[in-house]
Amino acid sequence: MTVSSTNKQILSPIHQQALAQAEAPAYRFSGVAVSYQTLHQQVIALTQQFNQIGLKRGDRLACIAHNCPQLLQLYWACVDSGILFCPISPRFASQQIIELMQCHNYQYYWLEASQQTNSSLVDALQDQPQLKAISLDFNQLSEQAQQTINPNVAVNAILTSGSSGTPKAAAHSLANHMASAKGSSELIGLASTDSWLLSLPLFHIGGLAILNRCALAGACVVFEDKNLALADQLFRDEISHLSLVSAQLQQLLNAAVERESDNETSAESDCLSRVKAMLLGGGAISADLLSKLGKRNIKAYTSYGMTEMGSQITTGIARTDGSSGKVLSGRELKIIDSEIWVKGGCLFLGYLADEGFNLPLDNDGWFYTKDLGHFDENGNLCIDGRADNMFISGGENIQPEEIETALKLHPLISDAIVFPVADAKFGTLPAAILKLNESKLSNNSANQPLEAELTDFLADKIARFKRPRCYYPWPEVSSAGIKVVRKQVIEAVDK
């Protein structure tokens, strides 16, 4: 499917799939499949309810929910209606949800059933008379034919990570998402007989990208079943594609080995037998993990992406050096003074403003990512960190991510955040917050590696002036997204 830059009208992808393969599964929840024909009818019924309530094109609908079929239906109904689908994590504090809705001028909100019993949130929302709650019947089906839509209008607003303040809301059009999905499919093929596990939240661009990829390919979105181990769900739901971080991958491989050892027939126990592709995040993947995937003929990919570009920008076969592959079609990427700039068909419409969008581009249409990187000798992108994380110590530039990468090579360290602490002589010195690998701590009497041990460990990995001068244990902090919020973790220890 292609989209021109004009206002040419098209049918939404789910309605096209309902015409092409009505009985094919559009999504699967708790082991039960729902066809594209049924989803088509559910979405049209929701758009009719929007009209009855009085929602109109351009209105902003906050959807406060964890992943659920209703959230998927709402997204596609917003695509049809030109209403902005604005998902918000329920893990945010009630007051923060109110502030986000006020900041981005969301007029309406919908709560999933589990959130309707959250008295703190319900009371806080009811205290805001300008915010209007909506109730919807998700069981309704409509026989009405679906009208065509303009794919270039805004259909969603996804909150950025907000690492340096209030999260911004990045708006995308369906055309943006289609361009993103088309580029993704170049390396990670997706067929109508495939299924992608929705392991990422729909309030994150990575989760929303899965919905769009599957709809365009006619594939099935599979919701995580919290009552099953991941290995068991992969086997039951015949999942072919999934997105994981290294820790999840290690757990999955361990579970796969256990299943095989407990069953006589490996064909009946191999939960990974149908997996075609894994999109891996969270940094470099160890050689051991990649070797285990290779033995099972599972292709693993790593990627560099961002909310503003609709998810993936570069993608490549996973490598132990942590590189992020090559630029996908429909995107452009340039590096000036180690800083990454991007543009392309999947570039967002802009950040939500009081009226319309704010799209910060240079005179040639490039978007400044604030990420630092370089291309290796094979043309693969390597991410070096964030420009806004860098600090100066004794006249030397310190890039925290370089030190964090070195620390995470230690077998007892699963995550690390490096930040500056004040020093009378050097201005600032690097300090590190360490999250330990609990599975390996059980066989180790020490609670945390000693500073002297880490000094020796880092000696041949980073320059001496980059070595952290003090270490802190990882604090107890909650996160509303899938990314660790650096500012939140640092503030918890730097008091």
C-alpha angles and dihedrals in degrees: 000000000000132000125205125212089250126087093265110159121235139174116258111257094248091055091048089053091049088058095044101040110005098175097044113113113262095181140355125214125182090347095307119116124217117202128232088245091057093044089050090055093044092053095048089050090053092051088053090052090050089056092049092050091049101249112150139185112297095024115132118233117194111209110196105193149109117245111302138142091259090061091053091049091049092053094054092043088054089050089055094044102041089238117141112250103214111182118193126192113247087215090076114099113261094249091049090053089053091049092050092050091049094045093053096036097240107178102187135036139193125199124203115233095262090055094050088071091053097103094187092056095040092050092047092051093046089054088064106074092184090064114081122206118216129203121205137187106226093183094067118109126198129206092198117120116249120246124226121259140208105251093203098068122096114271105168146018116210119193116237120229092267093213091158102037140311111006115253120226112235115204124210136184126223087251089059091053093046091053089050093050093047092055092045092054092060091079103012104052116205123190133190089255092056131094130206121207111233094223094148123073119256090231085068122072091234091061095045090049090061091057091052096045092051095046093051092048095040089240128144126261110216118203117218113259107220090195092064134062111248092247091054093049093049089056097043097045096038092232116194102179133036143162119227144161121231096264092053091047092052091050091048094050091048090051091048091055091048092051091051093050092050096050130066095213113056093197089064095045105042103104090181097053094101097040110115102172142013124197105208127201139171100077136294117359117226121248089238093058093045091049091053091050091048092055088057093047091240115150113225124196136189125203146189114219145142141202093252092058096048094254121298122052100159128016135178145157107292113264132186091239091069095239117157104221131240132318113278122228117274090037134089125200130184132176121216118179089345091305120123122230124182143184139160146114093308094053109124125251092244142273117306113263130181087273120019124326140314111220111184106204134149121244091276096051098259122145118218109226098189086226122126123218152135139211118250124222090276094053095254118142116244118195114220099183142272123315090218092055095058119106136177124245118184090339094309124116111239119200106195095204092062091057092042091054090052093048092050089060087073109099093229096050120082098171140006138187121197122200139163125266123194118263128182094218105037101026091235136008129200119259128181137216112207131205111197129221100249095195091060095039090067088071095042125073095207117091093207136000111267119248091244090053092050091047089057092043092054096042096097096033108056138015117275095246089058094057113114113249095205138019132213130195116246109270127229102260132152124226128207095202141036093265125078109245104227095199093054094050094045093049090052092062102026100071 
